[in-house]
Amino acid sequence: MPKFCAQWVSKHLTEEQKIHRMSVSMQHVMECHEIGNQFLSTIIAVDEIEFYHILIQPSKVGAWNADTLDPHYRRRMSRQLEPEKSC
């Protein structure tokens, strides 16, 4: 699956997907206005590398072990995803 920059994604969406995206965004804006900055603390951002290892390959990496708390965890995981160099 190719990666897209956020500004290009909307060009590849159908009208229905664009409307749904706008609807969800408006819900977030309304909730943010209702409860203030507390809403921002409910948003969780995840790096796709962690997502890949935790959800797709749980046998290689435990879902929540000491490694996930390590600040260098992401760097180690990205090294594992690099393709092997052939001679």
PyMOL Python script that loads the backbone (N, CA, C, O; Angstrom):
from pymol import cmd

cmd.read_pdbstr("""\
ATOM      1  N   MET A   1       0.852  -1.173   0.000  1.00  0.00           N
ATOM      2  CA  MET A   1       0.000   0.000   0.000  1.00  0.00           C
ATOM      3  C   MET A   1       0.898   1.236   0.000  1.00  0.00           C
ATOM      4  O   MET A   1       1.750   1.376   0.878  1.00  0.00           O
ATOM      5  N   PRO A   2       0.721   2.127  -0.965  1.00  0.00           N
ATOM      6  CA  PRO A   2       1.570   3.323  -1.015  1.00  0.00           C
ATOM      7  C   PRO A   2       1.208   4.309   0.082  1.00  0.00           C
ATOM      8  O   PRO A   2       0.066   4.372   0.539  1.00  0.00           O
ATOM      9  N   LYS A   3       2.212   5.077   0.492  1.00  0.00           N
ATOM     10  CA  LYS A   3       1.976   6.103   1.500  1.00  0.00           C
ATOM     11  C   LYS A   3       1.644   7.407   0.794  1.00  0.00           C
ATOM     12  O   LYS A   3       2.223   7.720  -0.247  1.00  0.00           O
ATOM     13  N   PHE A   4       0.718   8.163   1.355  1.00  0.00           N
ATOM     14  CA  PHE A   4       0.319   9.440   0.794  1.00  0.00           C
ATOM     15  C   PHE A   4       0.493  10.531   1.830  1.00  0.00           C
ATOM     16  O   PHE A   4       0.299  10.307   3.025  1.00  0.00           O
ATOM     17  N   CYS A   5       0.850  11.684   1.374  1.00  0.00           N
ATOM     18  CA  CYS A   5       0.891  12.856   2.238  1.00  0.00           C
ATOM     19  C   CYS A   5      -0.554  13.271   2.500  1.00  0.00           C
ATOM     20  O   CYS A   5      -1.406  13.095   1.630  1.00  0.00           O
ATOM     21  N   ALA A   6      -0.844  13.808   3.664  1.00  0.00           N
ATOM     22  CA  ALA A   6      -2.217  14.168   4.037  1.00  0.00           C
ATOM     23  C   ALA A   6      -2.863  15.103   3.024  1.00  0.00           C
ATOM     24  O   ALA A   6      -4.065  14.998   2.777  1.00  0.00           O
ATOM     25  N   GLN A   7      -2.101  16.011   2.435  1.00  0.00           N
ATOM     26  CA  GLN A   7      -2.694  16.954   1.494  1.00  0.00           C
ATOM     27  C   GLN A   7      -3.128  16.271   0.194  1.00  0.00           C
ATOM     28  O   GLN A   7      -3.956  16.815  -0.536  1.00  0.00           O
ATOM     29  N   TRP A   8      -2.588  15.100  -0.103  1.00  0.00           N
ATOM     30  CA  TRP A   8      -2.948  14.400  -1.330  1.00  0.00           C
ATOM     31  C   TRP A   8      -4.075  13.395  -1.123  1.00  0.00           C
ATOM     32  O   TRP A   8      -4.728  12.997  -2.088  1.00  0.00           O
ATOM     33  N   VAL A   9      -4.307  12.990   0.085  1.00  0.00           N
ATOM     34  CA  VAL A   9      -5.305  11.959   0.354  1.00  0.00           C
ATOM     35  C   VAL A   9      -6.678  12.362  -0.148  1.00  0.00           C
ATOM     36  O   VAL A   9      -7.380  11.544  -0.742  1.00  0.00           O
ATOM     37  N   SER A  10      -7.071  13.592   0.076  1.00  0.00           N
ATOM     38  CA  SER A  10      -8.423  14.007  -0.303  1.00  0.00           C
ATOM     39  C   SER A  10      -8.673  13.886  -1.802  1.00  0.00           C
ATOM     40  O   SER A  10      -9.825  13.741  -2.212  1.00  0.00           O
ATOM     41  N   LYS A  11      -7.647  13.940  -2.625  1.00  0.00           N
ATOM     42  CA  LYS A  11      -7.837  13.795  -4.071  1.00  0.00           C
ATOM     43  C   LYS A  11      -8.210  12.364  -4.445  1.00  0.00           C
ATOM     44  O   LYS A  11      -8.788  12.136  -5.508  1.00  0.00           O
ATOM     45  N   HIS A  12      -7.890  11.408  -3.592  1.00  0.00           N
ATOM     46  CA  HIS A  12      -8.146  10.006  -3.882  1.00  0.00           C
ATOM     47  C   HIS A  12      -9.420   9.484  -3.220  1.00  0.00           C
ATOM     48  O   HIS A  12      -9.744   8.306  -3.363  1.00  0.00           O
ATOM     49  N   LEU A  13     -10.143  10.335  -2.503  1.00  0.00           N
ATOM     50  CA  LEU A  13     -11.350   9.907  -1.804  1.00  0.00           C
ATOM     51  C   LEU A  13     -12.586  10.114  -2.670  1.00  0.00           C
ATOM     52  O   LEU A  13     -12.630  11.006  -3.517  1.00  0.00           O
ATOM     53  N   THR A  14     -13.590   9.267  -2.439  1.00  0.00           N
ATOM     54  CA  THR A  14     -14.877   9.463  -3.100  1.00  0.00           C
ATOM     55  C   THR A  14     -15.618  10.589  -2.389  1.00  0.00           C
ATOM     56  O   THR A  14     -15.215  11.017  -1.308  1.00  0.00           O
ATOM     57  N   GLU A  15     -16.695  11.065  -2.993  1.00  0.00           N
ATOM     58  CA  GLU A  15     -17.486  12.137  -2.368  1.00  0.00           C
ATOM     59  C   GLU A  15     -18.031  11.695  -1.013  1.00  0.00           C
ATOM     60  O   GLU A  15     -18.028  12.468  -0.055  1.00  0.00           O
ATOM     61  N   GLU A  16     -18.497  10.452  -0.938  1.00  0.00           N
ATOM     62  CA  GLU A  16     -19.035   9.932   0.328  1.00  0.00           C
ATOM     63  C   GLU A  16     -17.956   9.921   1.410  1.00  0.00           C
ATOM     64  O   GLU A  16     -18.227  10.275   2.558  1.00  0.00           O
ATOM     65  N   GLN A  17     -16.735   9.518   1.054  1.00  0.00           N
ATOM     66  CA  GLN A  17     -15.632   9.496   2.014  1.00  0.00           C
ATOM     67  C   GLN A  17     -15.258  10.910   2.454  1.00  0.00           C
ATOM     68  O   GLN A  17     -14.933  11.134   3.620  1.00  0.00           O
ATOM     69  N   LYS A  18     -15.305  11.864   1.521  1.00  0.00           N
ATOM     70  CA  LYS A  18     -14.991  13.258   1.859  1.00  0.00           C
ATOM     71  C   LYS A  18     -16.026  13.822   2.830  1.00  0.00           C
ATOM     72  O   LYS A  18     -15.681  14.531   3.775  1.00  0.00           O
ATOM     73  N   ILE A  19     -17.294  13.500   2.588  1.00  0.00           N
ATOM     74  CA  ILE A  19     -18.368  13.974   3.469  1.00  0.00           C
ATOM     75  C   ILE A  19     -18.209  13.360   4.859  1.00  0.00           C
ATOM     76  O   ILE A  19     -18.348  14.056   5.865  1.00  0.00           O
ATOM     77  N   HIS A  20     -17.917  12.061   4.916  1.00  0.00           N
ATOM     78  CA  HIS A  20     -17.718  11.396   6.209  1.00  0.00           C
ATOM     79  C   HIS A  20     -16.526  12.009   6.946  1.00  0.00           C
ATOM     80  O   HIS A  20     -16.589  12.233   8.154  1.00  0.00           O
ATOM     81  N   ARG A  21     -15.460  12.273   6.228  1.00  0.00           N
ATOM     82  CA  ARG A  21     -14.263  12.875   6.828  1.00  0.00           C
ATOM     83  C   ARG A  21     -14.588  14.245   7.414  1.00  0.00           C
ATOM     84  O   ARG A  21     -14.140  14.582   8.510  1.00  0.00           O
ATOM     85  N   MET A  22     -15.365  15.027   6.682  1.00  0.00           N
ATOM     86  CA  MET A  22     -15.756  16.358   7.154  1.00  0.00           C
ATOM     87  C   MET A  22     -16.665  16.248   8.375  1.00  0.00           C
ATOM     88  O   MET A  22     -16.541  17.027   9.319  1.00  0.00           O
ATOM     89  N   SER A  23     -17.573  15.284   8.353  1.00  0.00           N
ATOM     90  CA  SER A  23     -18.490  15.077   9.475  1.00  0.00           C
ATOM     91  C   SER A  23     -17.727  14.735  10.757  1.00  0.00           C
ATOM     92  O   SER A  23     -18.005  15.292  11.818  1.00  0.00           O
ATOM     93  N   VAL A  24     -16.771  13.821  10.651  1.00  0.00           N
ATOM     94  CA  VAL A  24     -15.975  13.430  11.819  1.00  0.00           C
ATOM     95  C   VAL A  24     -15.160  14.618  12.318  1.00  0.00           C
ATOM     96  O   VAL A  24     -15.047  14.832  13.525  1.00  0.00           O
ATOM     97  N   SER A  25     -14.595  15.388  11.395  1.00  0.00           N
ATOM     98  CA  SER A  25     -13.815  16.571  11.786  1.00  0.00           C
ATOM     99  C   SER A  25     -14.684  17.580  12.529  1.00  0.00           C
ATOM    100  O   SER A  25     -14.256  18.154  13.529  1.00  0.00           O
ATOM    101  N   MET A  26     -15.901  17.795  12.042  1.00  0.00           N
ATOM    102  CA  MET A  26     -16.809  18.742  12.696  1.00  0.00           C
ATOM    103  C   MET A  26     -17.208  18.254  14.085  1.00  0.00           C
ATOM    104  O   MET A  26     -17.352  19.058  15.006  1.00  0.00           O
ATOM    105  N   GLN A  27     -17.389  16.942  14.243  1.00  0.00           N
ATOM    106  CA  GLN A  27     -17.697  16.397  15.567  1.00  0.00           C
ATOM    107  C   GLN A  27     -16.559  16.683  16.538  1.00  0.00           C
ATOM    108  O   GLN A  27     -16.795  17.038  17.693  1.00  0.00           O
ATOM    109  N   HIS A  28     -15.328  16.529  16.068  1.00  0.00           N
ATOM    110  CA  HIS A  28     -14.170  16.813  16.922  1.00  0.00           C
ATOM    111  C   HIS A  28     -14.110  18.289  17.295  1.00  0.00           C
ATOM    112  O   HIS A  28     -13.825  18.632  18.442  1.00  0.00           O
ATOM    113  N   VAL A  29     -14.375  19.156  16.332  1.00  0.00           N
ATOM    114  CA  VAL A  29     -14.351  20.595  16.609  1.00  0.00           C
ATOM    115  C   VAL A  29     -15.423  20.961  17.623  1.00  0.00           C
ATOM    116  O   VAL A  29     -15.162  21.725  18.552  1.00  0.00           O
ATOM    117  N   MET A  30     -16.644  20.416  17.451  1.00  0.00           N
ATOM    118  CA  MET A  30     -17.739  20.716  18.376  1.00  0.00           C
ATOM    119  C   MET A  30     -17.413  20.208  19.780  1.00  0.00           C
ATOM    120  O   MET A  30     -17.656  20.903  20.767  1.00  0.00           O
ATOM    121  N   GLU A  31     -16.868  19.004  19.867  1.00  0.00           N
ATOM    122  CA  GLU A  31     -16.520  18.450  21.178  1.00  0.00           C
ATOM    123  C   GLU A  31     -15.410  19.268  21.830  1.00  0.00           C
ATOM    124  O   GLU A  31     -15.407  19.470  23.044  1.00  0.00           O
ATOM    125  N   CYS A  32     -14.481  19.730  21.022  1.00  0.00           N
ATOM    126  CA  CYS A  32     -13.389  20.556  21.541  1.00  0.00           C
ATOM    127  C   CYS A  32     -13.935  21.863  22.115  1.00  0.00           C
ATOM    128  O   CYS A  32     -13.463  22.330  23.152  1.00  0.00           O
ATOM    129  N   HIS A  33     -14.922  22.450  21.448  1.00  0.00           N
ATOM    130  CA  HIS A  33     -15.527  23.686  21.951  1.00  0.00           C
ATOM    131  C   HIS A  33     -16.328  23.435  23.233  1.00  0.00           C
ATOM    132  O   HIS A  33     -16.368  24.289  24.119  1.00  0.00           O
ATOM    133  N   GLU A  34     -16.964  22.261  23.327  1.00  0.00           N
ATOM    134  CA  GLU A  34     -17.782  21.948  24.500  1.00  0.00           C
ATOM    135  C   GLU A  34     -16.948  21.720  25.757  1.00  0.00           C
ATOM    136  O   GLU A  34     -17.267  22.255  26.819  1.00  0.00           O
ATOM    137  N   ILE A  35     -15.882  20.930  25.642  1.00  0.00           N
ATOM    138  CA  ILE A  35     -15.126  20.590  26.847  1.00  0.00           C
ATOM    139  C   ILE A  35     -13.748  21.240  26.900  1.00  0.00           C
ATOM    140  O   ILE A  35     -12.994  21.001  27.844  1.00  0.00           O
ATOM    141  N   GLY A  36     -13.409  22.041  25.924  1.00  0.00           N
ATOM    142  CA  GLY A  36     -12.136  22.767  25.943  1.00  0.00           C
ATOM    143  C   GLY A  36     -10.938  21.891  25.642  1.00  0.00           C
ATOM    144  O   GLY A  36     -11.039  20.897  24.923  1.00  0.00           O
ATOM    145  N   ASN A  37      -9.811  22.271  26.198  1.00  0.00           N
ATOM    146  CA  ASN A  37      -8.556  21.577  25.903  1.00  0.00           C
ATOM    147  C   ASN A  37      -8.495  20.159  26.457  1.00  0.00           C
ATOM    148  O   ASN A  37      -7.603  19.395  26.088  1.00  0.00           O
ATOM    149  N   GLN A  38      -9.419  19.795  27.331  1.00  0.00           N
ATOM    150  CA  GLN A  38      -9.444  18.424  27.852  1.00  0.00           C
ATOM    151  C   GLN A  38      -9.659  17.428  26.720  1.00  0.00           C
ATOM    152  O   GLN A  38      -9.202  16.287  26.794  1.00  0.00           O
ATOM    153  N   PHE A  39     -10.356  17.862  25.674  1.00  0.00           N
ATOM    154  CA  PHE A  39     -10.605  16.986  24.527  1.00  0.00           C
ATOM    155  C   PHE A  39      -9.292  16.524  23.892  1.00  0.00           C
ATOM    156  O   PHE A  39      -9.178  15.380  23.452  1.00  0.00           O
ATOM    157  N   LEU A  40      -8.308  17.413  23.850  1.00  0.00           N
ATOM    158  CA  LEU A  40      -7.035  17.073  23.212  1.00  0.00           C
ATOM    159  C   LEU A  40      -6.317  15.943  23.939  1.00  0.00           C
ATOM    160  O   LEU A  40      -5.562  15.192  23.322  1.00  0.00           O
ATOM    161  N   SER A  41      -6.544  15.817  25.236  1.00  0.00           N
ATOM    162  CA  SER A  41      -5.888  14.740  25.985  1.00  0.00           C
ATOM    163  C   SER A  41      -6.496  13.372  25.680  1.00  0.00           C
ATOM    164  O   SER A  41      -5.924  12.352  26.064  1.00  0.00           O
ATOM    165  N   THR A  42      -7.640  13.328  25.001  1.00  0.00           N
ATOM    166  CA  THR A  42      -8.261  12.051  24.651  1.00  0.00           C
ATOM    167  C   THR A  42      -7.779  11.513  23.312  1.00  0.00           C
ATOM    168  O   THR A  42      -8.095  10.377  22.957  1.00  0.00           O
ATOM    169  N   ILE A  43      -7.021  12.305  22.565  1.00  0.00           N
ATOM    170  CA  ILE A  43      -6.535  11.881  21.255  1.00  0.00           C
ATOM    171  C   ILE A  43      -5.240  11.101  21.437  1.00  0.00           C
ATOM    172  O   ILE A  43      -4.323  11.540  22.131  1.00  0.00           O
ATOM    173  N   ILE A  44      -5.184   9.945  20.804  1.00  0.00           N
ATOM    174  CA  ILE A  44      -4.000   9.098  20.886  1.00  0.00           C
ATOM    175  C   ILE A  44      -3.380   9.016  19.497  1.00  0.00           C
ATOM    176  O   ILE A  44      -4.044   8.639  18.531  1.00  0.00           O
ATOM    177  N   ALA A  45      -2.123   9.366  19.409  1.00  0.00           N
ATOM    178  CA  ALA A  45      -1.394   9.265  18.143  1.00  0.00           C
ATOM    179  C   ALA A  45      -0.423   8.095  18.237  1.00  0.00           C
ATOM    180  O   ALA A  45       0.283   7.935  19.232  1.00  0.00           O
ATOM    181  N   VAL A  46      -0.399   7.285  17.193  1.00  0.00           N
ATOM    182  CA  VAL A  46       0.454   6.103  17.186  1.00  0.00           C
ATOM    183  C   VAL A  46       1.302   6.107  15.923  1.00  0.00           C
ATOM    184  O   VAL A  46       0.814   6.411  14.835  1.00  0.00           O
ATOM    185  N   ASP A  47       2.554   5.772  16.078  1.00  0.00           N
ATOM    186  CA  ASP A  47       3.433   5.613  14.933  1.00  0.00           C
ATOM    187  C   ASP A  47       3.063   4.318  14.229  1.00  0.00           C
ATOM    188  O   ASP A  47       2.812   3.312  14.893  1.00  0.00           O
ATOM    189  N   GLU A  48       3.025   4.317  12.892  1.00  0.00           N
ATOM    190  CA  GLU A  48       2.589   3.120  12.185  1.00  0.00           C
ATOM    191  C   GLU A  48       3.511   1.931  12.404  1.00  0.00           C
ATOM    192  O   GLU A  48       3.063   0.790  12.299  1.00  0.00           O
ATOM    193  N   ILE A  49       4.779   2.160  12.703  1.00  0.00           N
ATOM    194  CA  ILE A  49       5.693   1.047  12.958  1.00  0.00           C
ATOM    195  C   ILE A  49       5.270   0.308  14.225  1.00  0.00           C
ATOM    196  O   ILE A  49       5.229  -0.922  14.241  1.00  0.00           O
ATOM    197  N   GLU A  50       4.954   1.050  15.286  1.00  0.00           N
ATOM    198  CA  GLU A  50       4.485   0.414  16.515  1.00  0.00           C
ATOM    199  C   GLU A  50       3.177  -0.315  16.254  1.00  0.00           C
ATOM    200  O   GLU A  50       2.978  -1.427  16.741  1.00  0.00           O
ATOM    201  N   PHE A  51       2.290   0.300  15.494  1.00  0.00           N
ATOM    202  CA  PHE A  51       0.999  -0.291  15.168  1.00  0.00           C
ATOM    203  C   PHE A  51       1.209  -1.607  14.428  1.00  0.00           C
ATOM    204  O   PHE A  51       0.549  -2.599  14.734  1.00  0.00           O
ATOM    205  N   TYR A  52       2.109  -1.625  13.473  1.00  0.00           N
ATOM    206  CA  TYR A  52       2.407  -2.825  12.694  1.00  0.00           C
ATOM    207  C   TYR A  52       2.897  -3.951  13.594  1.00  0.00           C
ATOM    208  O   TYR A  52       2.416  -5.080  13.495  1.00  0.00           O
ATOM    209  N   HIS A  53       3.840  -3.657  14.462  1.00  0.00           N
ATOM    210  CA  HIS A  53       4.420  -4.700  15.299  1.00  0.00           C
ATOM    211  C   HIS A  53       3.479  -5.158  16.399  1.00  0.00           C
ATOM    212  O   HIS A  53       3.451  -6.344  16.728  1.00  0.00           O
ATOM    213  N   ILE A  54       2.720  -4.257  16.966  1.00  0.00           N
ATOM    214  CA  ILE A  54       1.844  -4.629  18.074  1.00  0.00           C
ATOM    215  C   ILE A  54       0.621  -5.397  17.585  1.00  0.00           C
ATOM    216  O   ILE A  54       0.246  -6.402  18.188  1.00  0.00           O
ATOM    217  N   LEU A  55      -0.007  -4.939  16.502  1.00  0.00           N
ATOM    218  CA  LEU A  55      -1.254  -5.556  16.068  1.00  0.00           C
ATOM    219  C   LEU A  55      -1.081  -6.642  15.015  1.00  0.00           C
ATOM    220  O   LEU A  55      -1.839  -7.611  15.003  1.00  0.00           O
ATOM    221  N   ILE A  56      -0.103  -6.498  14.136  1.00  0.00           N
ATOM    222  CA  ILE A  56       0.028  -7.457  13.049  1.00  0.00           C
ATOM    223  C   ILE A  56       0.990  -8.583  13.393  1.00  0.00           C
ATOM    224  O   ILE A  56       0.767  -9.730  13.006  1.00  0.00           O
ATOM    225  N   GLN A  57       2.052  -8.267  14.111  1.00  0.00           N
ATOM    226  CA  GLN A  57       3.028  -9.292  14.450  1.00  0.00           C
ATOM    227  C   GLN A  57       3.206  -9.398  15.970  1.00  0.00           C
ATOM    228  O   GLN A  57       4.301  -9.153  16.477  1.00  0.00           O
ATOM    229  N   PRO A  58       2.156  -9.757  16.696  1.00  0.00           N
ATOM    230  CA  PRO A  58       2.280  -9.808  18.155  1.00  0.00           C
ATOM    231  C   PRO A  58       3.251 -10.885  18.632  1.00  0.00           C
ATOM    232  O   PRO A  58       3.746 -10.804  19.756  1.00  0.00           O
ATOM    233  N   SER A  59       3.534 -11.890  17.803  1.00  0.00           N
ATOM    234  CA  SER A  59       4.458 -12.933  18.240  1.00  0.00           C
ATOM    235  C   SER A  59       5.891 -12.423  18.308  1.00  0.00           C
ATOM    236  O   SER A  59       6.685 -12.923  19.104  1.00  0.00           O
ATOM    237  N   LYS A  60       6.236 -11.425  17.479  1.00  0.00           N
ATOM    238  CA  LYS A  60       7.595 -10.886  17.488  1.00  0.00           C
ATOM    239  C   LYS A  60       7.785  -9.855  18.589  1.00  0.00           C
ATOM    240  O   LYS A  60       8.852  -9.776  19.196  1.00  0.00           O
ATOM    241  N   VAL A  61       6.751  -9.067  18.844  1.00  0.00           N
ATOM    242  CA  VAL A  61       6.851  -8.005  19.843  1.00  0.00           C
ATOM    243  C   VAL A  61       5.624  -8.085  20.732  1.00  0.00           C
ATOM    244  O   VAL A  61       4.501  -8.095  20.228  1.00  0.00           O
ATOM    245  N   GLY A  62       5.810  -8.141  22.035  1.00  0.00           N
ATOM    246  CA  GLY A  62       4.684  -8.187  22.959  1.00  0.00           C
ATOM    247  C   GLY A  62       3.863  -6.920  22.881  1.00  0.00           C
ATOM    248  O   GLY A  62       4.407  -5.845  22.629  1.00  0.00           O
ATOM    249  N   ALA A  63       2.566  -7.026  23.091  1.00  0.00           N
ATOM    250  CA  ALA A  63       1.696  -5.862  22.966  1.00  0.00           C
ATOM    251  C   ALA A  63       2.097  -4.749  23.923  1.00  0.00           C
ATOM    252  O   ALA A  63       2.227  -3.601  23.497  1.00  0.00           O
ATOM    253  N   TRP A  64       2.292  -5.044  25.165  1.00  0.00           N
ATOM    254  CA  TRP A  64       2.688  -4.011  26.129  1.00  0.00           C
ATOM    255  C   TRP A  64       3.747  -4.597  27.048  1.00  0.00           C
ATOM    256  O   TRP A  64       3.437  -5.104  28.126  1.00  0.00           O
ATOM    257  N   ASN A  65       4.975  -4.524  26.621  1.00  0.00           N
ATOM    258  CA  ASN A  65       6.066  -4.989  27.465  1.00  0.00           C
ATOM    259  C   ASN A  65       6.999  -3.822  27.763  1.00  0.00           C
ATOM    260  O   ASN A  65       6.713  -2.687  27.382  1.00  0.00           O
ATOM    261  N   ALA A  66       8.086  -4.084  28.425  1.00  0.00           N
ATOM    262  CA  ALA A  66       9.008  -3.011  28.808  1.00  0.00           C
ATOM    263  C   ALA A  66       9.583  -2.293  27.597  1.00  0.00           C
ATOM    264  O   ALA A  66       9.904  -1.107  27.681  1.00  0.00           O
ATOM    265  N   ASP A  67       9.719  -2.990  26.469  1.00  0.00           N
ATOM    266  CA  ASP A  67      10.276  -2.359  25.270  1.00  0.00           C
ATOM    267  C   ASP A  67       9.410  -1.217  24.763  1.00  0.00           C
ATOM    268  O   ASP A  67       9.936  -0.237  24.235  1.00  0.00           O
ATOM    269  N   THR A  68       8.099  -1.320  24.911  1.00  0.00           N
ATOM    270  CA  THR A  68       7.228  -0.268  24.387  1.00  0.00           C
ATOM    271  C   THR A  68       7.398   1.028  25.155  1.00  0.00           C
ATOM    272  O   THR A  68       7.054   2.094  24.644  1.00  0.00           O
ATOM    273  N   LEU A  69       7.917   0.964  26.359  1.00  0.00           N
ATOM    274  CA  LEU A  69       8.130   2.169  27.144  1.00  0.00           C
ATOM    275  C   LEU A  69       9.511   2.777  26.903  1.00  0.00           C
ATOM    276  O   LEU A  69       9.779   3.902  27.325  1.00  0.00           O
ATOM    277  N   ASP A  70      10.378   2.040  26.231  1.00  0.00           N
ATOM    278  CA  ASP A  70      11.737   2.489  25.954  1.00  0.00           C
ATOM    279  C   ASP A  70      11.701   3.610  24.911  1.00  0.00           C
ATOM    280  O   ASP A  70      11.062   3.444  23.872  1.00  0.00           O
ATOM    281  N   PRO A  71      12.367   4.748  25.153  1.00  0.00           N
ATOM    282  CA  PRO A  71      12.336   5.852  24.189  1.00  0.00           C
ATOM    283  C   PRO A  71      12.980   5.502  22.855  1.00  0.00           C
ATOM    284  O   PRO A  71      12.701   6.157  21.851  1.00  0.00           O
ATOM    285  N   HIS A  72      13.835   4.483  22.822  1.00  0.00           N
ATOM    286  CA  HIS A  72      14.493   4.101  21.575  1.00  0.00           C
ATOM    287  C   HIS A  72      13.774   2.946  20.880  1.00  0.00           C
ATOM    288  O   HIS A  72      14.282   2.389  19.906  1.00  0.00           O
ATOM    289  N   TYR A  73      12.605   2.594  21.378  1.00  0.00           N
ATOM    290  CA  TYR A  73      11.827   1.479  20.841  1.00  0.00           C
ATOM    291  C   TYR A  73      11.536   1.660  19.360  1.00  0.00           C
ATOM    292  O   TYR A  73      11.733   0.739  18.568  1.00  0.00           O
ATOM    293  N   ARG A  74      11.070   2.838  18.985  1.00  0.00           N
ATOM    294  CA  ARG A  74      10.689   3.095  17.601  1.00  0.00           C
ATOM    295  C   ARG A  74      11.895   2.930  16.677  1.00  0.00           C
ATOM    296  O   ARG A  74      11.773   2.360  15.593  1.00  0.00           O
ATOM    297  N   ARG A  75      13.047   3.423  17.099  1.00  0.00           N
ATOM    298  CA  ARG A  75      14.244   3.317  16.270  1.00  0.00           C
ATOM    299  C   ARG A  75      14.625   1.848  16.056  1.00  0.00           C
ATOM    300  O   ARG A  75      14.980   1.450  14.947  1.00  0.00           O
ATOM    301  N   ARG A  76      14.551   1.050  17.120  1.00  0.00           N
ATOM    302  CA  ARG A  76      14.894  -0.369  16.992  1.00  0.00           C
ATOM    303  C   ARG A  76      13.914  -1.083  16.074  1.00  0.00           C
ATOM    304  O   ARG A  76      14.315  -1.925  15.271  1.00  0.00           O
ATOM    305  N   MET A  77      12.632  -0.752  16.187  1.00  0.00           N
ATOM    306  CA  MET A  77      11.637  -1.400  15.354  1.00  0.00           C
ATOM    307  C   MET A  77      11.826  -1.024  13.888  1.00  0.00           C
ATOM    308  O   MET A  77      11.656  -1.870  13.010  1.00  0.00           O
ATOM    309  N   SER A  78      12.176   0.232  13.611  1.00  0.00           N
ATOM    310  CA  SER A  78      12.355   0.641  12.221  1.00  0.00           C
ATOM    311  C   SER A  78      13.546  -0.079  11.600  1.00  0.00           C
ATOM    312  O   SER A  78      13.535  -0.369  10.403  1.00  0.00           O
ATOM    313  N   ARG A  79      14.568  -0.368  12.390  1.00  0.00           N
ATOM    314  CA  ARG A  79      15.710  -1.127  11.872  1.00  0.00           C
ATOM    315  C   ARG A  79      15.285  -2.538  11.491  1.00  0.00           C
ATOM    316  O   ARG A  79      15.792  -3.094  10.517  1.00  0.00           O
ATOM    317  N   GLN A  80      14.368  -3.120  12.241  1.00  0.00           N
ATOM    318  CA  GLN A  80      13.905  -4.469  11.932  1.00  0.00           C
ATOM    319  C   GLN A  80      13.116  -4.501  10.635  1.00  0.00           C
ATOM    320  O   GLN A  80      13.087  -5.526   9.955  1.00  0.00           O
ATOM    321  N   LEU A  81      12.475  -3.392  10.282  1.00  0.00           N
ATOM    322  CA  LEU A  81      11.671  -3.350   9.067  1.00  0.00           C
ATOM    323  C   LEU A  81      12.502  -3.106   7.814  1.00  0.00           C
ATOM    324  O   LEU A  81      12.012  -3.317   6.704  1.00  0.00           O
ATOM    325  N   GLU A  82      13.750  -2.664   7.968  1.00  0.00           N
ATOM    326  CA  GLU A  82      14.586  -2.392   6.804  1.00  0.00           C
ATOM    327  C   GLU A  82      14.853  -3.694   6.058  1.00  0.00           C
ATOM    328  O   GLU A  82      15.109  -4.725   6.680  1.00  0.00           O
ATOM    329  N   PRO A  83      14.793  -3.650   4.712  1.00  0.00           N
ATOM    330  CA  PRO A  83      15.063  -4.869   3.943  1.00  0.00           C
ATOM    331  C   PRO A  83      16.530  -5.269   4.064  1.00  0.00           C
ATOM    332  O   PRO A  83      17.411  -4.423   4.222  1.00  0.00           O
ATOM    333  N   GLU A  84      16.769  -6.555   3.988  1.00  0.00           N
ATOM    334  CA  GLU A  84      18.138  -7.036   4.069  1.00  0.00           C
ATOM    335  C   GLU A  84      18.889  -6.641   2.809  1.00  0.00           C
ATOM    336  O   GLU A  84      18.346  -6.702   1.705  1.00  0.00           O
ATOM    337  N   LYS A  85      20.136  -6.237   2.980  1.00  0.00           N
ATOM    338  CA  LYS A  85      20.954  -5.837   1.835  1.00  0.00           C
ATOM    339  C   LYS A  85      21.525  -7.083   1.178  1.00  0.00           C
ATOM    340  O   LYS A  85      22.070  -7.962   1.844  1.00  0.00           O
ATOM    341  N   SER A  86      21.390  -7.142  -0.141  1.00  0.00           N
ATOM    342  CA  SER A  86      21.957  -8.276  -0.863  1.00  0.00           C
ATOM    343  C   SER A  86      23.245  -7.849  -1.545  1.00  0.00           C
ATOM    344  O   SER A  86      23.394  -6.689  -1.930  1.00  0.00           O
ATOM    345  N   CYS A  87      24.164  -8.773  -1.693  1.00  0.00           N
ATOM    346  CA  CYS A  87      25.474  -8.462  -2.293  1.00  0.00           C
ATOM    347  C   CYS A  87      25.396  -8.394  -3.795  1.00  0.00           C
ATOM    348  O   CYS A  87      26.404  -8.144  -4.455  1.00  0.00           O
TER     349      CYS A  87
END
""", "prot")
cmd.dss("prot")
cmd.show_as("cartoon", "prot")
cmd.util.cbc("prot")
cmd.orient("prot")
